[in-house]
Amino acid sequence: MLLDKPYYLSEIAALLNKSYIGKPEHIITGINEIHKVVPGDLTFVDHPKYYNKALKSKANTIIIDIEVECPEGKALIISDDPYRDYVLLVKMFRPFQPSLNPISKSALIDSTTIIQPNVFVGNNVKIGKNCIIHANVSIYDNCIIGDNVIIHSNTTIGGDAFYYKRRPEKYDKLESCGRVVIKDNVEIGCNCAIDKGVSADTIIGNGTKIDNHAQIGHDTEIGNNCLIGSHVTIAGVSVLEDDVIVWGQVAINKDIVIGKKAVVLAYSAVNKSLEGGKTYFGIPVQEAFKKWREVALLKKLPELFEKMKKYN
């Protein structure tokens, strides 16, 4: 998430009442969780397993729970609980804003777009030309919708990310400050849920079509001209490149990349990244011809078992 203006390290540290390592005038231009950081961002790390990743990331400021040598060009904010302090910053810079109207007065909707009854459009939403938003759709704050987009009834765009930290006594929510960006000529079926990014954008590319009852997780990027079947579930921070087809009831794990023009057949479970231009099937998924050969061999097991019994 970009901040409303650049801030000095000393200013951010003062907001948190924390000490820091680095130049007071060190500039911070955004806040992001580690998977989506870009130069100028502040991120956090609170586990030794990820210290090195955070310190070597594109982020130039890291909230961290130990004092370590600060990499050149970066700054550290020392915190006893980096997760908590990161969430505090999210709440400060993007607090929840109630909307008192079904369509927020701050929403920008082109005059050629049709909004059906009982639609909710949140604060700072932008909707382009020639869209149709059907009844009972909810579009949360800050979402961006392009031209010629159709969203069918009861779909929710921009719900919070499913992202929690396990505490001894409870789960702590990582507050979401990202957006959903839906590009031109997209159609989204009924009863879908597309979660906003934790701190960046969930993106649906040009011309992509999504069937009913699909779940798209936070920070996922779906390319151009993809087809997503009914009851597909895509976890957070995954990437579907252009022209990917995913048929019904497929489950895709987090941090997965599915290459251009790949096809995933129905009832599959994707637990690893997949090369483009191939067809996949199974639980866990593999190239379809290999899985079908395996299924064919399994069908022969009873016959083989009966033959083996004759030799015993």
C-alpha positions as CSV (number, residue, x, y, z in Angstrom):
1,M,0.0,0.0,0.0
2,L,1.3,3.4,-0.9
3,L,1.2,5.9,1.9
4,D,-0.5,9.3,1.4
5,K,2.9,10.9,1.3
6,P,6.5,10.0,2.0
7,Y,7.4,9.7,5.7
8,Y,10.7,9.9,7.6
9,L,11.9,6.9,9.5
10,S,11.9,9.1,12.7
11,E,8.2,9.9,12.1
12,I,7.1,6.2,11.7
13,A,9.2,5.1,14.7
14,A,7.7,7.9,16.8
15,L,4.2,6.7,15.9
16,L,5.1,3.3,17.3
17,N,7.2,4.7,20.2
18,K,10.1,2.5,19.1
19,S,13.8,2.9,18.6
20,Y,15.4,2.6,15.2
21,I,18.6,2.0,13.4
22,G,19.2,4.2,10.4
23,K,19.2,7.8,9.3
24,P,16.2,9.8,10.8
25,E,15.5,11.3,7.4
26,H,15.4,7.8,5.7
27,I,12.2,7.8,3.5
28,I,9.3,5.3,3.7
29,T,6.7,5.4,0.9
30,G,4.6,2.3,1.5
31,I,3.8,-0.6,3.8
32,N,3.6,-4.2,2.6
33,E,3.8,-7.7,3.9
34,I,6.9,-9.6,2.7
35,H,5.4,-11.3,-0.3
36,K,4.6,-8.0,-2.1
37,V,7.3,-5.5,-1.0
38,V,8.7,-3.0,-3.5
39,P,11.5,-0.4,-3.0
40,G,10.5,2.2,-0.4
41,D,8.3,-0.2,1.5
42,L,8.2,-1.0,5.2
43,T,7.6,-4.6,6.2
44,F,8.0,-6.7,9.3
45,V,9.6,-10.0,10.4
46,D,9.1,-11.8,13.7
47,H,10.6,-15.2,13.2
48,P,14.3,-16.3,12.8
49,K,13.4,-18.4,9.8
50,Y,12.5,-15.2,7.8
51,Y,15.1,-12.7,9.1
52,N,17.4,-13.1,6.1
53,K,14.6,-13.0,3.6
54,A,13.3,-9.7,5.0
55,L,16.7,-8.1,5.4
56,K,17.5,-9.0,1.8
57,S,14.1,-8.1,0.4
58,K,13.2,-5.0,-1.7
59,A,11.8,-3.3,1.4
60,N,14.0,-0.5,2.7
61,T,12.6,-0.5,6.2
62,I,12.0,-3.6,8.4
63,I,10.3,-3.8,11.8
64,I,12.2,-6.6,13.6
65,D,12.4,-8.1,17.1
66,I,16.2,-8.3,17.4
67,E,19.0,-5.8,16.9
68,V,21.1,-6.9,13.9
69,E,23.5,-5.3,11.6
70,C,21.5,-3.0,9.3
71,P,22.0,-3.7,5.6
72,E,23.3,-0.7,3.5
73,G,20.5,1.6,2.3
74,K,18.0,0.1,4.7
75,A,16.6,1.0,8.2
76,L,15.4,-1.1,11.1
77,I,12.7,-0.4,13.7
78,I,13.2,-2.5,16.8
79,S,10.0,-3.9,18.3
80,D,9.1,-6.5,20.9
81,D,6.2,-7.5,18.6
82,P,6.7,-6.6,14.9
83,Y,3.3,-8.1,13.9
84,R,1.4,-6.0,16.3
85,D,3.2,-2.8,15.3
86,Y,2.7,-3.5,11.6
87,V,-1.0,-3.9,12.2
88,L,-1.0,-0.7,14.2
89,L,0.4,1.1,11.2
90,V,-2.2,-0.4,8.9
91,K,-4.9,0.8,11.1
92,M,-3.4,4.3,11.3
93,F,-2.9,4.7,7.6
94,R,-6.0,2.9,6.3
95,P,-8.6,2.9,9.1
96,F,-12.0,1.4,8.6
97,Q,-14.4,4.0,7.2
98,P,-18.1,3.4,7.7
99,S,-20.3,4.1,4.7
100,L,-23.7,5.6,5.5
101,N,-25.1,5.1,2.0
102,P,-25.6,2.0,-0.3
103,I,-23.4,3.7,-2.8
104,S,-20.7,5.8,-1.2
105,K,-20.6,9.5,-2.2
106,S,-16.8,9.1,-2.8
107,A,-17.3,6.3,-5.3
108,L,-16.7,7.2,-9.0
109,I,-19.1,5.3,-11.3
110,D,-19.3,6.0,-15.0
111,S,-22.7,7.1,-16.2
112,T,-22.9,4.3,-18.7
113,T,-22.7,1.6,-16.0
114,I,-25.9,-0.1,-14.7
115,I,-26.2,-0.6,-10.9
116,Q,-29.1,-3.0,-10.0
117,P,-31.1,-2.7,-6.7
118,N,-29.5,-3.6,-3.4
119,V,-25.9,-3.2,-4.6
120,F,-23.4,-1.9,-2.1
121,V,-20.5,0.2,-3.4
122,G,-17.9,1.3,-0.8
123,N,-15.7,4.3,-0.3
124,N,-13.3,5.4,-3.1
125,V,-14.4,2.6,-5.4
126,K,-14.0,3.3,-9.1
127,I,-16.1,1.6,-11.8
128,G,-15.6,2.1,-15.5
129,K,-17.8,2.3,-18.6
130,N,-20.6,-0.1,-19.7
131,C,-20.5,-2.4,-16.6
132,I,-23.5,-4.3,-15.2
133,I,-23.4,-4.8,-11.4
134,H,-26.3,-7.2,-10.6
135,A,-28.5,-7.2,-7.4
136,N,-27.0,-7.8,-4.0
137,V,-23.3,-7.4,-5.1
138,S,-21.0,-5.9,-2.5
139,I,-17.9,-4.0,-3.5
140,Y,-15.7,-3.0,-0.6
141,D,-13.7,0.2,-0.3
142,N,-10.9,1.2,-2.7
143,C,-11.7,-1.5,-5.3
144,I,-11.0,-0.7,-9.0
145,I,-13.3,-2.1,-11.8
146,G,-12.6,-1.5,-15.4
147,D,-14.8,-1.2,-18.5
148,N,-17.4,-3.7,-19.7
149,V,-17.3,-5.8,-16.5
150,I,-20.3,-7.9,-15.5
151,I,-20.6,-9.0,-11.8
152,H,-23.5,-11.3,-11.0
153,S,-25.7,-11.4,-7.9
154,N,-24.5,-12.0,-4.4
155,T,-20.8,-11.7,-5.3
156,T,-18.4,-9.9,-2.9
157,I,-15.5,-8.0,-4.1
158,G,-12.8,-6.9,-1.6
159,G,-13.4,-8.9,1.5
160,D,-10.6,-9.1,4.0
161,A,-7.7,-11.6,3.6
162,F,-7.8,-14.8,5.5
163,Y,-4.5,-14.1,7.3
164,Y,-3.9,-14.7,11.1
165,K,-1.1,-15.1,13.5
166,R,-1.5,-17.8,16.1
167,R,-1.1,-16.6,19.6
168,P,-1.2,-18.8,22.7
169,E,-4.7,-17.7,23.6
170,K,-6.2,-16.6,20.2
171,Y,-5.6,-15.8,16.5
172,D,-4.5,-12.2,15.7
173,K,-5.8,-10.8,12.4
174,L,-3.4,-9.2,10.0
175,E,-5.5,-6.2,8.9
176,S,-6.0,-5.9,5.2
177,C,-5.2,-2.6,3.4
178,G,-4.9,-3.8,-0.2
179,R,-7.4,-3.6,-3.0
180,V,-9.1,-5.7,-5.7
181,V,-8.4,-4.6,-9.3
182,I,-10.6,-6.0,-12.0
183,K,-9.6,-5.1,-15.5
184,D,-11.7,-4.7,-18.7
185,N,-14.1,-7.3,-20.1
186,V,-14.2,-9.5,-17.1
187,E,-17.3,-11.5,-16.1
188,I,-17.8,-12.8,-12.6
189,G,-20.5,-15.3,-11.7
190,C,-23.0,-15.4,-8.8
191,N,-21.9,-16.0,-5.2
192,C,-18.2,-15.5,-5.7
193,A,-15.7,-14.0,-3.2
194,I,-12.6,-12.2,-4.3
195,D,-10.5,-11.0,-1.3
196,K,-8.5,-7.9,-1.4
197,G,-4.7,-8.0,-1.0
198,V,-3.3,-7.9,2.5
199,S,-1.3,-4.9,1.5
200,A,-1.1,-4.9,-2.3
201,D,-3.6,-5.8,-5.0
202,T,-5.6,-8.9,-6.0
203,I,-5.8,-8.7,-9.7
204,I,-8.2,-10.2,-12.3
205,G,-6.8,-9.7,-15.8
206,N,-8.5,-8.5,-19.0
207,G,-11.1,-10.8,-20.5
208,T,-11.1,-13.4,-17.7
209,K,-14.3,-15.2,-16.9
210,I,-15.2,-16.7,-13.5
211,D,-18.1,-19.1,-12.9
212,N,-20.3,-19.2,-9.9
213,H,-19.1,-20.0,-6.3
214,A,-15.4,-19.3,-6.9
215,Q,-13.1,-18.1,-4.1
216,I,-10.0,-16.0,-5.0
217,G,-7.6,-15.5,-2.1
218,H,-5.7,-12.3,-1.2
219,D,-2.9,-11.0,-3.4
220,T,-3.6,-13.5,-6.1
221,E,-3.0,-12.4,-9.7
222,I,-5.1,-13.9,-12.5
223,G,-3.9,-13.1,-16.0
224,N,-5.7,-12.2,-19.2
225,N,-8.3,-14.4,-20.8
226,C,-8.4,-17.1,-18.1
227,L,-11.4,-19.3,-17.5
228,I,-12.2,-20.3,-13.9
229,G,-14.8,-22.9,-13.3
230,S,-17.4,-23.2,-10.6
231,H,-16.4,-23.9,-7.0
232,V,-12.7,-23.3,-7.7
233,T,-10.7,-22.2,-4.7
234,I,-7.5,-20.3,-5.1
235,A,-5.4,-19.5,-2.0
236,G,-3.5,-16.3,-1.4
237,V,-0.4,-15.0,-3.3
238,S,-0.9,-17.4,-6.3
239,V,-0.4,-16.4,-9.9
240,L,-2.3,-17.7,-12.9
241,E,-0.6,-16.6,-16.1
242,D,-2.5,-15.7,-19.3
243,D,-4.9,-18.1,-21.0
244,V,-5.0,-20.6,-18.1
245,I,-8.1,-22.8,-17.7
246,V,-9.1,-24.2,-14.4
247,W,-12.2,-26.4,-14.4
248,G,-14.7,-27.0,-11.6
249,Q,-13.9,-27.8,-8.0
250,V,-10.2,-27.4,-8.3
251,A,-8.3,-26.4,-5.2
252,I,-5.0,-24.4,-5.6
253,N,-2.7,-23.9,-2.7
254,K,-1.0,-20.7,-1.8
255,D,2.2,-19.3,-3.5
256,I,1.5,-21.4,-6.6
257,V,2.4,-20.3,-10.2
258,I,0.4,-21.8,-13.0
259,G,2.0,-21.2,-16.4
260,K,0.5,-19.7,-19.5
261,K,-2.1,-21.8,-21.3
262,A,-2.0,-24.6,-18.7
263,V,-5.3,-26.5,-18.2
264,V,-6.3,-28.0,-14.9
265,L,-9.1,-30.5,-15.1
266,A,-12.0,-30.7,-12.7
267,Y,-11.6,-32.2,-9.2
268,S,-7.9,-31.7,-9.1
269,A,-5.7,-30.3,-6.2
270,V,-2.7,-28.2,-7.1
271,N,0.1,-28.3,-4.5
272,K,3.0,-27.2,-6.6
273,S,3.7,-24.7,-9.4
274,L,2.8,-26.0,-12.9
275,E,4.5,-25.5,-16.3
276,G,2.5,-23.7,-19.0
277,G,1.0,-25.3,-22.1
278,K,0.2,-28.7,-20.5
279,T,-3.0,-30.4,-19.1
280,Y,-3.1,-31.5,-15.5
281,F,-5.3,-33.8,-13.4
282,G,-5.5,-35.5,-10.0
283,I,-4.9,-35.2,-6.3
284,P,-2.2,-34.2,-6.1
285,V,-2.1,-32.9,-9.6
286,Q,0.2,-34.3,-12.3
287,E,0.2,-34.3,-16.1
288,A,-3.1,-35.7,-17.1
289,F,-1.7,-38.5,-19.4
290,K,0.4,-39.8,-16.5
291,K,-2.6,-39.7,-14.1
292,W,-4.8,-41.5,-16.6
293,R,-2.2,-44.2,-17.1
294,E,-2.0,-44.6,-13.3
295,V,-5.8,-44.9,-13.0
296,A,-5.8,-47.5,-15.8
297,L,-3.2,-49.6,-13.9
298,L,-5.1,-49.3,-10.7
299,K,-8.2,-50.8,-12.4
300,K,-6.1,-53.9,-13.2
301,L,-5.1,-54.5,-9.5
302,P,-8.0,-56.8,-8.7
303,E,-7.2,-59.0,-11.7
304,L,-3.5,-59.1,-10.7
305,F,-4.4,-59.9,-7.1
306,E,-6.5,-62.9,-8.3
307,K,-3.6,-64.1,-10.4
308,M,-1.2,-63.8,-7.5
309,K,-3.6,-65.8,-5.3
310,K,-3.2,-68.8,-7.6
311,Y,0.6,-68.9,-6.8
312,N,0.1,-68.9,-3.0
